[in-house]
């Protein structure tokens, strides 16, 4: 797998520092509140596991699987829920945990769906942010780890063709690996 990586973008120590900072900010902001972390599977599961350990206040967790791609290579932005939440959101302060924020289309649609379920609030926590790819605006008060360039990244939960998720770092995948 390492031979498919063009460059390590974020090493393990840098990721740990970002996660610790995000966990601290969330802990301060949600102290005394009814915090629910929602991981959007599969990519965010590694980040979610580390983030919840960095949060020092009580919180609950739940998981969703959504798709906006269908049989296309580009997101339509129309969200199909494949695995829904088990928890009723009424009364919770919700933080959606994402591995990477790209166009924002799927996330915006997901937030609109979840708002109809009456949570106290909804914010997003993302490890990686690709602002150059953004097609829709999201509220600025969300938690963003680090901005990255418009490169195809894998590792730390991120995949290409269900591979590379187990890399302990975030790396840029060589174009010849994913190009036809």
C-alpha positions as CSV (number, residue, x, y, z in Angstrom):
1,X,0.0,0.0,0.0
2,X,2.8,2.4,0.8
3,X,4.1,2.2,-2.7
4,X,0.8,3.7,-3.9
5,X,1.2,6.9,-1.8
6,X,2.8,9.9,-3.6
7,X,3.2,11.9,-0.3
8,X,2.2,11.8,3.3
9,X,0.1,14.8,3.8
10,X,-0.6,14.4,7.6
11,X,1.4,12.2,9.8
12,X,0.2,10.4,12.9
13,X,1.4,13.0,15.4
14,X,-0.1,15.9,13.4
15,X,-3.5,14.0,13.2
16,X,-3.4,13.4,17.0
17,X,-2.7,17.1,17.7
18,X,-5.7,18.1,15.4
19,X,-8.0,15.6,17.0
20,X,-7.0,16.7,20.6
21,X,-7.7,20.3,19.7
22,X,-11.1,19.5,18.2
23,X,-12.0,17.4,21.2
24,X,-11.0,20.2,23.5
25,X,-13.1,22.8,21.6
26,X,-16.1,20.5,21.5
27,X,-15.8,19.7,25.2
28,X,-15.7,23.4,26.1
29,X,-18.6,24.3,23.8
30,X,-20.9,21.5,24.8
31,X,-20.2,21.4,28.6
32,X,-23.6,21.0,30.3
33,X,-25.3,20.1,27.1
34,X,-26.8,16.8,25.7
35,X,-24.1,15.9,23.1
36,X,-24.6,13.3,20.5
37,X,-21.8,12.5,18.0
38,X,-23.0,11.0,14.7
39,X,-20.4,9.2,12.5
40,X,-21.2,9.1,8.8
41,X,-19.8,5.7,7.9
42,X,-17.5,4.3,6.7
43,X,-14.8,7.0,6.3
44,X,-15.2,8.8,9.6
45,X,-15.1,5.8,11.9
46,X,-11.4,6.1,12.7
47,X,-11.6,9.8,13.3
48,X,-14.8,9.4,15.4
49,X,-13.1,6.8,17.6
50,X,-10.2,9.1,18.3
51,X,-12.4,12.2,18.6
52,X,-14.7,10.8,21.2
53,X,-11.7,9.8,23.3
54,X,-10.5,13.4,23.1
55,X,-13.8,14.7,24.4
56,X,-13.8,15.1,28.2
57,X,-17.6,15.5,28.7
58,X,-20.4,13.0,28.6
59,X,-21.6,12.2,25.1
60,X,-23.5,9.6,23.2
61,X,-22.7,8.2,19.8
62,X,-24.6,6.9,16.8
63,X,-23.9,6.0,13.2
64,X,-25.4,6.6,9.8
65,X,-24.6,5.3,6.3
66,X,-25.7,7.6,3.5
67,X,-25.1,7.6,-0.2
68,X,-25.3,10.4,-2.8
69,X,-23.4,8.7,-5.6
70,X,-25.7,5.9,-6.8
71,X,-23.9,4.4,-9.8
72,X,-22.2,7.7,-10.7
73,X,-18.6,8.8,-10.0
74,X,-19.8,12.3,-8.9
75,X,-22.1,13.1,-6.0
76,X,-25.6,14.1,-6.9
77,X,-26.1,15.7,-3.5
78,X,-29.4,13.8,-3.2
79,X,-29.0,11.7,0.0
80,X,-30.1,8.1,0.3
81,X,-30.1,6.8,3.9
82,X,-28.8,3.3,3.9
83,X,-28.4,2.9,7.7
84,X,-30.4,5.4,9.9
85,X,-29.8,6.6,13.4
86,X,-31.1,4.5,16.3
87,X,-31.5,7.5,18.6
88,X,-34.4,10.0,18.6
89,X,-32.7,13.4,18.0
90,X,-35.1,15.5,20.0
91,X,-33.3,17.4,22.7
92,X,-29.8,16.5,21.6
93,X,-27.0,18.8,20.5
94,X,-25.8,17.0,17.4
95,X,-22.3,17.0,16.0
96,X,-22.0,15.2,12.7
97,X,-18.5,13.7,12.5
98,X,-17.0,13.6,8.9
99,X,-13.6,12.5,7.7
100,X,-13.5,15.1,4.8
101,X,-15.6,18.0,3.7
102,X,-15.5,18.2,-0.1
103,X,-18.3,19.8,-2.2
104,X,-20.6,20.0,0.9
105,X,-23.6,18.9,-1.2
106,X,-24.2,15.6,0.6
107,X,-23.6,17.1,4.0
108,X,-25.9,20.0,3.5
109,X,-28.7,17.6,2.4
110,X,-28.0,15.4,5.4
111,X,-28.2,18.4,7.8
112,X,-31.5,19.4,6.3
113,X,-32.9,15.9,6.9
114,X,-31.6,15.8,10.4
115,X,-33.0,19.3,11.2
116,X,-36.5,17.9,10.7
117,X,-36.0,15.5,13.6
118,X,-35.9,18.4,16.1
119,X,-32.4,18.3,17.6
120,X,-31.4,21.3,19.9
121,X,-28.6,22.1,17.4
122,X,-26.6,20.7,14.6
123,X,-22.9,21.3,13.8
124,X,-20.3,19.4,11.8
125,X,-16.8,18.3,12.9
126,X,-14.5,17.4,10.0
127,X,-10.9,16.4,10.1
128,X,-10.1,17.5,6.6
129,X,-11.5,20.4,4.6
130,X,-11.1,20.9,0.8
131,X,-12.5,24.4,0.4
132,X,-11.4,24.5,-3.3
133,X,-14.0,21.9,-4.1
134,X,-16.9,23.5,-2.2
135,X,-20.1,23.9,-4.2
136,X,-22.5,24.8,-1.3
137,X,-21.9,27.0,1.7
138,X,-22.1,25.6,5.2
139,X,-22.2,27.5,8.5
140,X,-18.8,28.8,9.5
141,X,-19.2,27.9,13.2
142,X,-18.5,24.2,12.4
143,X,-15.4,22.5,13.6
144,X,-12.7,22.1,10.9
145,X,-9.4,20.3,11.6
146,X,-7.2,21.4,8.7
147,X,-7.5,22.6,5.1
148,X,-5.9,20.4,2.5
149,X,-5.3,20.9,-1.2
150,X,-7.5,19.4,-3.9
151,X,-5.7,16.0,-4.0
152,X,-7.0,12.5,-3.8
153,X,-6.3,11.5,-0.2
154,X,-6.5,8.1,1.6
155,X,-5.7,6.7,5.0
156,X,-7.0,7.3,8.5
157,X,-10.4,5.9,7.4
158,X,-10.4,7.4,3.9
159,X,-10.4,4.9,1.1
160,X,-10.1,4.3,-2.6
161,X,-12.0,1.2,-3.7
162,X,-12.3,0.2,0.0
163,X,-8.5,0.0,0.4
164,X,-6.1,2.2,2.4
165,X,-8.5,3.0,5.3
166,X,-6.1,1.3,7.7
167,X,-3.1,3.6,7.0
168,X,-2.3,5.5,10.2
169,X,-1.7,8.7,8.2
170,X,-3.4,10.7,5.5
171,X,-1.5,10.4,2.2
172,X,-2.0,11.6,-1.4
173,X,-2.7,8.6,-3.7
174,X,-0.6,8.4,-6.8
175,X,-2.9,9.3,-9.8
176,X,-1.9,6.1,-11.7
177,X,-3.6,4.1,-9.0
178,X,-7.1,5.6,-9.5
179,X,-6.8,6.7,-13.2
180,X,-7.9,4.5,-16.1
